[in-house]
């Protein structure tokens, strides 16, 4: 999710800065004349300057972030947002970097990467407290092993819990909205709120949380038989490996499924499996996946998205809607 001053789908063309090395927690300039340095040492966490975002997305695509900060606490997130607001720097939140396509010019401001330090996990009597930085597959596996159902079918969702709650991630009849008790959310103002499920307007793959950043959640899961759950998880993983390009760089599903059919089936019926542009390819295994064959640019992927959308609309009159979020600036 990004600060409101930056467009998601497109932005003006700018020259990407050169990739830099780790700043080692040292303060660095905000980029503008007279800008205050980023207070990484004071906040606590890890910081890099001009960091290629291809290193931090499942697509392995993306130009550099002017500032990349991995906070070690809720307070560090609040402090980073305060700095961005004071410096008028656009901000963006990433977890594992799935479900996003970062454009080749990168991100001109601050990227807050939610991961280590915000990945705690505990449970008691079916109530699970989960940090936003915990990977969803790890949560799915651990809950199954402990004999709790409700989230185990999300074993193939390649993201963090924070992103999963924000996007209401789901699979095979499970989703976060169905088991959520509350979410810990920090607003751009810096206010940290515990938001009950009843106050979150969940819809399909949406939470309605706007610019709020999910930092953790409480889930209520049902007790079940561990042997049965682990067998179901193993079967879902087997099917995922057989039916999706799980071992190739991609964002997950590119398009939402329309009511008429599935996006993959419509694209396949247009004969587009295997279609390539540059280093990107519409997967031969599942047509709703566009994979990076090794040297793809964001522009390559965007061109394939346009090809698929145009073909499906021309053939079936269906307008495909993006599930992947396109962020950043053109190169």
ChimeraX attribute file (.defattr): number of C-alpha atoms within 10 A of each C-alpha:
attribute: neighborCount
match mode: 1-to-1
recipient: residues
	/A:1	21
	/A:2	21
	/A:3	21
	/A:4	13
	/A:5	10
	/A:6	19
	/A:7	14
	/A:8	16
	/A:9	12
	/A:10	13
	/A:11	15
	/A:12	10
	/A:13	12
	/A:14	13
	/A:15	11
	/A:16	19
	/A:17	19
	/A:18	14
	/A:19	16
	/A:20	14
	/A:21	12
	/A:22	14
	/A:23	16
	/A:24	13
	/A:25	18
	/A:26	15
	/A:27	16
	/A:28	17
	/A:29	14
	/A:30	21
	/A:31	16
	/A:32	10
	/A:33	7
	/A:34	9
	/A:35	13
	/A:36	15
	/A:37	14
	/A:38	25
	/A:39	18
	/A:40	23
	/A:41	13
	/A:42	12
	/A:43	20
	/A:44	19
	/A:45	18
	/A:46	18
	/A:47	26
	/A:48	23
	/A:49	25
	/A:50	23
	/A:51	26
	/A:52	26
	/A:53	26
	/A:54	21
	/A:55	14
	/A:56	17
	/A:57	22
	/A:58	22
	/A:59	28
	/A:60	25
	/A:61	28
	/A:62	27
	/A:63	28
	/A:64	29
	/A:65	30
	/A:66	24
	/A:67	24
	/A:68	27
	/A:69	26
	/A:70	25
	/A:71	25
	/A:72	18
	/A:73	18
	/A:74	17
	/A:75	15
	/A:76	20
	/A:77	25
	/A:78	19
	/A:79	20
	/A:80	23
	/A:81	24
	/A:82	15
	/A:83	18
	/A:84	18
	/A:85	16
	/A:86	11
	/A:87	18
	/A:88	14
	/A:89	20
	/A:90	18
	/A:91	25
	/A:92	23
	/A:93	21
	/A:94	25
	/A:95	23
	/A:96	21
	/A:97	24
	/A:98	24
	/A:99	23
	/A:100	23
	/A:101	29
	/A:102	28
	/A:103	27
	/A:104	25
	/A:105	24
	/A:106	27
	/A:107	30
	/A:108	23
	/A:109	24
	/A:110	25
	/A:111	26
	/A:112	24
	/A:113	21
	/A:114	30
	/A:115	23
	/A:116	16
	/A:117	17
	/A:118	20
	/A:119	20
	/A:120	14
	/A:121	14
	/A:122	10
	/A:123	15
	/A:124	8
	/A:125	9
	/A:126	15
	/A:127	17
	/A:128	20
	/A:129	19
	/A:130	23
	/A:131	26
	/A:132	31
	/A:133	25
	/A:134	25
	/A:135	22
	/A:136	25
	/A:137	20
	/A:138	19
	/A:139	20
	/A:140	23
	/A:141	21
	/A:142	16
	/A:143	25
	/A:144	27
	/A:145	18
	/A:146	16
	/A:147	20
	/A:148	23
	/A:149	22
	/A:150	22
	/A:151	27
	/A:152	29
	/A:153	24
	/A:154	27
	/A:155	23
	/A:156	21
	/A:157	20
	/A:158	23
	/A:159	25
	/A:160	27
	/A:161	32
	/A:162	32
	/A:163	28
	/A:164	25
	/A:165	26
	/A:166	27
	/A:167	23
	/A:168	22
	/A:169	24
	/A:170	21
	/A:171	15
	/A:172	9
	/A:173	10
	/A:174	17
	/A:175	22
	/A:176	24
	/A:177	26
	/A:178	17
	/A:179	18
	/A:180	22
	/A:181	19
	/A:182	21
	/A:183	26
	/A:184	21
	/A:185	24
	/A:186	22
	/A:187	16
	/A:188	19
	/A:189	12
	/A:190	17
	/A:191	10
	/A:192	18
	/A:193	15
	/A:194	15
	/A:195	16
	/A:196	14
	/A:197	17
	/A:198	11
	/A:199	10
	/A:200	17
	/A:201	11
	/A:202	19
	/A:203	11
	/A:204	12
	/A:205	18
	/A:206	17
	/A:207	18
	/A:208	15
	/A:209	19
	/A:210	13
	/A:211	18
	/A:212	21
	/A:213	26
	/A:214	27
	/A:215	27
	/A:216	25
	/A:217	23
	/A:218	21
	/A:219	21
	/A:220	21
	/A:221	22
	/A:222	14
	/A:223	15
	/A:224	15
	/A:225	13
	/A:226	16
	/A:227	13
	/A:228	13
	/A:229	22
	/A:230	20
	/A:231	12
	/A:232	16
	/A:233	21
	/A:234	15
	/A:235	12
	/A:236	19
	/A:237	17
	/A:238	11
	/A:239	12
	/A:240	14
	/A:241	13
	/A:242	12
	/A:243	11
	/A:244	18
	/A:245	19
	/A:246	18
	/A:247	8
	/A:248	17
	/A:249	21
	/A:250	25
	/A:251	26
	/A:252	24
	/A:253	20
	/A:254	24
	/A:255	19
	/A:256	17
	/A:257	18
	/A:258	13
	/A:259	8
	/A:260	9
	/A:261	10
	/A:262	16
	/A:263	27
	/A:264	22
	/A:265	14
	/A:266	25
	/A:267	22
	/A:268	21
	/A:269	15
	/A:270	15
	/A:271	13
	/A:272	21
	/A:273	21
	/A:274	17
	/A:275	16
	/A:276	18
	/A:277	17
	/A:278	16
	/A:279	16
	/A:280	26
	/A:281	22
	/A:282	25
	/A:283	24
	/A:284	17
	/A:285	16
	/A:286	20
	/A:287	29
	/A:288	26
	/A:289	25
	/A:290	30
	/A:291	27
	/A:292	25
	/A:293	16
	/A:294	14
	/A:295	11
	/A:296	20
	/A:297	23
	/A:298	23
	/A:299	19
	/A:300	18
	/A:301	25
	/A:302	17
	/A:303	15
	/A:304	20
	/A:305	18
	/A:306	12
	/A:307	15
	/A:308	26
	/A:309	20
	/A:310	15
	/A:311	19
	/A:312	21
	/A:313	13
	/A:314	12
	/A:315	12
	/A:316	12
	/A:317	10
	/A:318	18
	/A:319	14
	/A:320	22
	/A:321	13
	/A:322	14
	/A:323	17
	/A:324	16
	/A:325	15
	/A:326	18
	/A:327	24
	/A:328	28
	/A:329	25
	/A:330	20
	/A:331	17
